[in-house]
Amino acid sequence: MQAVLALADGSIYRGKGFGATGLAAGEICFNTAMSGYQEILSDPSYQGQIVTLTYPHIGNTGVNPEDMEGTRIFCSALVVRNLPRQPSSWRSTQDLSSFLQTHRIPGIAGIDTRALTRRLRDSGAQNAAVLVGEAASEEKALAAARAFPGLIGRDLVQDVSCREAYTWDLASGTPEQGYHAQAVTRTECHVVVYDFGTKRNILRLLADRACRITVVPARTAAAEVIALRPDGVLFSNGPGDPAALRYAEEAMRQIIATGIPTFGLCLGHQLLGLALGAKTVKMKFGHHGANHPVKDLRSGRVLITSQNHGFAVDADTLPECLVATHASLFDGSLQGMAHRELPVFSFQGHPEAGPGPHDARGIFDDFVHAMNQYGGRHHA
């Protein structure tokens, strides 16, 4: 199929379409990960974005139900260099093009993704549109790109959050189990997860650590969460502008005030900063990839991390009660912080990344330790 990618600055890229036909607009970004494309596509944090994958061959291993991080594909469209015709993996149940078609997501291949990435790196993320079909008009795609409202000021969490609370009791599967998730047999801590677009692997890794998990919608009042008597509360990843989520800021402030151990992850990290008086900023092109070095400022250890965010907490605006704990070695941006007195901390990257890297997974252990040490005190 004929396909066209148009950027709001007027740049036009012609290619071959795959997946669904039709028009999709969003903010275009590039992801430098060499693997994990199914995790990327099914990550709710990509709501409202067009994803460009810089690795040249995408689709080699197909897709399968076990590797889904959400209920569907959340990005608006996919841009790749080469699309292999035949996937090769014993775990594959569907090829990438059919997967996109099932979820009505257009894709475009044959693009010089190196040139596109250089443009985005130099000029910054911008709005774009992908049009796939026999009548793929450059003018129509360009008009759609320029009409897209952008992400600043947008609350996209409501598009991805669950509608009702639910429990989660599935832990990670092992290679011997064919990677099929397994039911947890014992629990020690009760965690409430605010769903701003939470990835399933966050829930699996909590379950791996003997946590009983209750997932609640993004607009759940703090009083309802406190009434569940959790040992800890996790504010999840998610899409859009954190500054638009005033209801989440207020809920976080109220929960922190109770002394319940609180962990902010990605969007939750940004919300923690806002809730306690810091400011967030829109980044030039964000961090999207699986090879980002982050320094633990307390130990000096360097972690290789997965990243997916277009907004950041401005480290220069941190209130006195917060201390920076992690920083990006790419650009120095704030990657983690902790409260000086309370069991409250956050991390900007994705320690739950699958297939990896796994360097930062110990942060989940830190959360469990905080719950074991402080959780339950408010129950008395």
Buried (B, 14 or more C-beta within 10 A) or exposed (E): BBBBBBBBBEBEBEBBBBBBBBBBBBBBBBBBBBBBBBBBBBBBBBBBBBBBBBBEEBBBBBBBEBBBBBEEBBBBBBBBBBBBEEBEEEBBEBBBBBBBBBBEBBBBBBBEBEEBBEBBEEEEBBBBBBBBBEEBBBEBBBBBBBEBEBBEEBBBBBBBBBEEBEEBBBBBBEEEEEBEBBEBEEBEBBBBBBBBBBBBBBBBBBBBBBBBBBBBBBEBEBEEBBEEEBBBBBBBBBBBBBBBBEBBBEBBBBBBEBBBBBBBBBBBBBBBBBBBEBEBBBBEBBBBBBEBBBBBBEEEEEBBBBBBBBBBBEBEBBEEBBBBBBBBBBEEBBBBBBBEEBBBBBBBBBBBBBBBBBBBBBBBEBBBBBBBEBBBEEEE
